[in-house]
């Protein structure tokens, strides 16, 4: 039987995809190296690790509301270029400061906060760019490929980061800086797109519109509530993981890097299988069950140290990443299907602000909880209890997502009835203003 060739999404998407694939590998290096440097080079406490983890997402509540409005008004391609160059500079400062003896937790906080701020603008622009260069009926495929690249970066990134850190030390971060340059060059080579989506309306009006559009649409409202719940618990788990590995279980940098790379194979498999699963189950149903399973498998970390720590981390995080890919592949197309092109920017910015705005507090809460529990429980059990609590809280995200598929099906029946010349009204509003 002959295998069908993958559907081409066009040269413009391919350029964008290549740039982002390289950049995401670099991102994994920084995500891995920063807490490693803090724990081994700066002898940082769990609280300090939590503070810097909070900075990773600080740009979302501070800049997120403005990002969608400004991205709508700016040249989208130029915005992405500036964001890449800003992140390049912020990453490069860290090894330079280390060599000069200036590196400290406050400086790391500042550098990570700058990266966070540039990333929120880039993310909103990226979510607008993909539908601008890919036909609507191929969006799920496009996001699946982007998610596949992210998963590949998670397979190769930790092992690459551990190897580079072993060979180069803090200089490994220069590889991430170079990856942003590659991304910028790929974007620069693309044809201009989306110079200005929206020019009318005050900043306040557009800000208000973004939040109103997310809340007034019944599908978007459930996606928002589910994502907020997920992000109240998930970042606790992720922030505490290196503390558990390095300080609680005594895992070496090399073993932890290898375990995380093996784990990311699950995320890659999820990205490959998600489009077919979405076709069979429906994207709404897939989102709901992926939310539940993504969280519950995180409890697998409790098997260490009864079982070998490296294997436990690899298997648990492999399952964790597998279902995270399903969530990512289904969430964006659901949201974009509910919104007109005119409102994509403010919708995405408001969504990111509402759903990711809780992440800095959750990350900080993880570090604080471990610090408070270490006295009575010890670092190992403090980390285990904190991670289990965050995972169970995040699992509640399943509940608001349960009815999403039913609402999507009702809306589709309404559109079909209209297309067939019937008198039936659409079952749900499309969420446009």
N, C-alpha and C positions, 0 to 999 in steps of 0.2 A: 504494500500500500504506500502510495506517495504521500509524503508529508507536505502540507501547505506551507508556503513561504510566509514569514511574518508580514503583516500589513505595514507598508511604509507610511510614516507620519510626516514625511517631508524633510527637505534639507534644513529648513529653518529650525524645526524642532530638534533635529539631530545635533545641530551646533549647540543649541541650548542644553540639550541632554548631556553631551560630552563635557561641557564646562561644569555643569552641576555634578556630574559623576566624579570628576577629579576633585572638585571642591569638597564634596562630602567625605571623601577619603581623608583629606586634610583636616576636616572638622573632627573626625574621630581621633586623630592624633592629639589635638588640643584637649578634647574632652578627657582623654586618657592621661595625658602628661600633666595637666594642671593639678589635679588632686594628688598624683604621685609625687610631684615636686613638693607640694605642700607638706605631705606626710613625711617624706624622707629627707628633703633638703631644708625645709623650714621648721620641721618638727611641730606642725600645726595640730591643734586640738580638733575634736569632732565639731565643736561650735564654730571654729574658724573655717573648717571645710564647708559647713552648712552656710556660712555667710557668703563665701565666694560662689557656692552653688546658687544661692539666691540671686547674686549679681548676673548670673548667666541668663536670667529671665526678667531682669529688672526693667528692661526697655519696654516690655509689653504693657504693664499698667501705666507707665509714665508717658510713653510715646505712641502706644497703640491707637488711641482714639484719633490722633492727628494723622497717623500714617495713611489711612485709606483716603482721607480728604486730600492730602497733599499729593499722594501718588496719582490720584485722579487728575490733578491739576498740572502735574509735572510731566515731562517727557519720560515715559516709562523705561525705555532702554537706557537713557542717561542716568536715571535714578539707580538702576541696578549696577551700572558701572561704578558710580561713586560709592555705593555701599561696599562693593568688593574691595575697592582701594582703601576705604576706611578700615575694614576688617584686616586687610593685609598689614597696615601700619600698626594697629593695636596688638596683633599677635607678635609682630617682630620686636616690639618694645620689651616683651617679657625676657627673652634670652639676653638682650642687650643689657637690661637692668641687672640680671643675674651676674653677668661677667664683670659689671662695674661694682658689684656689691650693694646695689640699691634695692634688690628684690625683697618685697615684704607682702604681708597679707593685704594691707590697704592698696598697694600698687596693683597687685593681682586683681583685687576687687574692681579698681578703676578700669583696667584693661578689659576685663571680662564684661563690665558694664557697657563700654564702648562697642564691643563686638555685639552685645545683645541689642543695643539701640540700632546699629546698622542692619542687623539681621531682621528686625521687625519690619523695617522699610523694605528690605529685599524680599521678605516672605510675601508681603502684600503685593508687591510688584510682580513676583514670580507667579502668584495665583491668578493675576490678571493676564500675564504674558502667555501662559499655556493655552487658554481658550482663544487667544488672539492669533495663534499660529497653528492650532490643531482644529480640524472640524469637530463639531459638537458630538457627532456619533462615534468619535474615536477618543473621547476624553478619558474613558475608563482605561483604555489601552495605554494612553499617554501617561496617566498617573501610575499605572502598573509598572511601566518601564522606569519611571522616576523612582518608584518605590523599590524596584529591583536594584537600581543603582545604589540607593541608600542601604539596602540590605547587603550588597556586595561590599560596600565600604565598611559595614559593620563586621563582615567576615574578615576582610584583610586589614582593616584599620587597627584594631587592638594589637594583633601580632606585629604588624608593621611598627606601631607606636612603641611597643615593648622593645623590639629589636633596635629601633632608632634611639630610644632612650638609653638602652644599654651601650650603644656605640657612641652616641653623640651627646648624651645628657640633655640639658635644656635646649640645646641647638636643634633638637628634633622639631621644635615648633617652627623653625624656618621652613620646613617642608610644607606646613599648613599655610604659611604666608605665601609661598610660591604657588600653592593651589588656587588661591584667590586671584593671582595674576593670570593663571590659565583661564579661569572662569571669565574674567574681565575681557580677555582677548577673544574668547568665543562669542560673547555677547556683542562685542564691538564688530565682529565679522558678519553679524546678522543684518538683514534689512531692517530699517526703522519700522516700529509698530507702536500703536497706541500713544501717539504724541500727547494728546489730551483727550480724556474720556468725558470729563465734566468740567465746564467753565463757569456755569451759573450757580447761584445760591451761595449764601454766606457759609463760612466755616462752621458756625454753630448749627445752622440748618442741616448741613451735610452730616455733621457728627450725630445729631439727633436722629436723622434718617437711618443711619447705619444700625443703631441699637433698636429703633422701632421696627425695621424690616426683619431683623432676627427674631424679635419677640412676637410680632403680629402673625407671622406664618406658623401654623401649627407643627409643621415638620421641623423647621429651623429651631423653633422653641425647644422641642424635645432633644434635638441634637446639642443645643447649647447646654441644657441642664445635664445631659449625660456627660458631656465633655468637662463641665465644671466639676462634677462629682469625681470623675476619673482623675482629674488633675489636682484634687485635694489629697489624694492618697498615693498616686503613682510616683510623684517626685520624692516623697519620703523614702520609698523603696530604693529608687535610683541613687539618691544622695548617700544613703547609708551603706550601699553595697560595697564600695571600696573600703570603707571603715571596717565592715564585717570581714572582708577578705584579708586585708593587710594586718589589721590590729586584732581582730577577733579570732581569725583562723590561722594567722601566720603564713598566708600564701605569699609567695614571691611575686615580683613584678612580672617575670617571664611566664609563670604559671597562670597568673590572672589574665595576662594578655592573650595567652593561648586559649584559655577557657572562654573568654569573651568572643574570640574569633570562631571557635567551634559553635558557640551559642548562636552566632549570627547566621549560620547556615539555615537555622529554622526560619529566620526572618526572610531570607532569600527564597526558601521554599514557599513561604506564605505569599510573597509577592507574585510568584509564578502561578500559584493556584487560585488566588483571589478573583481574577476575572471570571473564570469558569464557575467558581462557587457563587459569585454574584448573579450570574445568568441563571443558575439553578434555583437558588434560594430567594433571590431578590436582594438588592443592595441594602435595604432597610433591615431585613431579617438577618442578613449576614453581619451587619454592624452590631445589632443587639447581642447576638450570641458571641461574637468575637470579643466584645467588651467584658462579658462575664468570664469567658475562658481565659482571656489575657490576664485577668487579675488573679483568678484562683490558682493558676499554675505557679504564680509567684511564691506560694506557700511551700514550694519544693525546697527553698533554701533552708528550711528547718531540718532537712535531712542531714545537714552538716552540723557538727563534726562526726556524727555516727557513721557516715559514709565519707569517702574521700572528697575533700573540699573542692578540688578542681573539677572533678566530674559532676558534682552536685551543681556548681555554678553554671557549668557548660550546658547541662541538660535543662535545668530550670530556665535559664535565660534563652535557650533555644526555643522552648515552647512559648515563653513570654514574647519573644520577637516574632514568632510565627503568627500569633493572633494580633499583634500590633500592626503587622502588614495588612491584615484583613481590615482593620479599623481605618488605617490611612487610605487604602485604596477605595473604600466605600464612602467615607465621610465627605471628601471634597466634591465628587460628582453629585451626591445628594444635594449638597448646599448650592452648587452652581445651577442645578436644574430648577431651583426655586426662584432664581433671580435674573432680572434682565441685565444685559451687558452694561447698561448705564450705571447700575448700582453695585456691580461686582466689587469695586474697590472698597467702598464704605462698608459693605456687608462683611467682607473678609476681615477688615480692620476691626470692626466692632466685635465680630466673632472671636478673633484672636485676643482682643483686650479682655472680653468677658471670661473666656475659657482658659487662657494662659495667664491672666492676671493673678490667679491664685497660686501659680507655681512658685514664685519667689517665697511666699509665706510658707508653703508646704515644704520646700527645700530647707528653709531655716528651721522649721518645726522639727524636721528629722534630726538635724544636728543638735538642737536643744534637747530633744527627748533622749538621745543617746547620752549626752552629757549629764543629764539629771539622773538617768537610770544606772549609769556606770557605777556610782558609789554603792548602792545596795545590791546590784546584780552582777557587776563585772562587765567588761566591754563586750564579751561575746553574747551573753544573754540580753544585754541592753540593746545591742544591734538587732538580734533576732526578734525580740518583742516589738521593737519599733517598726521593723519591716513588715511583720505580720499584721500589725494594726493598720499600717498604711494600705496594705494590699486588700484587707477586708473592707475598708472604707471605700476604696476605688471600685470594688466589685458591685457596689450599689448603683453604679452608672448603668447597669443592665436594665433597671426598672423603667426609667423614662424613655428608653429606646424601644421598648416592646411594641408600641403601636405604630412605629414609623412606617413599616411596610404596609400596614392596612391603609394608612392615610395616602401613601404613594399610589397604591392600587386604585383607591377611590378617585384620586385626581386623574389618573390615566383613563379610567372608565368615562369620566366626565369629558375629557378631551376627545376621546374616541366617538362619543355620542354627538358632540358638536361637529366633528369632521364628517360624520355620516349624515348630517343634515337634520339630526334630531333636535328636539326642543329642550333637552335636559341642560340645566346649568352645570358648569364645572363644580365638582364636589368640594374643591378647596380653592381658595384664592391663590394666585401665583406669587404673592408676596412682593409685588413691585409697586412703586409709588408713581 
